[in-house]
Amino acid sequence: MKKLQILGTGCAKCAKLTQNTEQAAKNLGIAYEIEKVTDMKEIMKYGVMMTPALVVDGKVRSVGKVLTPAEIEAMMKE
């Protein structure tokens, strides 16, 4: 099961990244868990200074931009 985390304060970009991440996981047909991390102290523990950010299985994969479902799918396949 993939653990997917969206780091952000809940802005529109964060919501869109969450939606795109869920779509990518569904497209790949993988088991996943999505967690939204909104606490700035927790976000900073990842070394992230810009949101939204995407963390896949504990590894920061994207910072400061909204990825498309296709871009996220490519990351999850690596």
Buried (B, 14 or more C-beta within 10 A) or exposed (E): EBEBBBBBBEEEBBBBBBEBBBBBBEEBEBEBEEEBBEEEEEBEEBEBEEBBBBBBEEEBBBBEEBBEBEBBBEBBEE
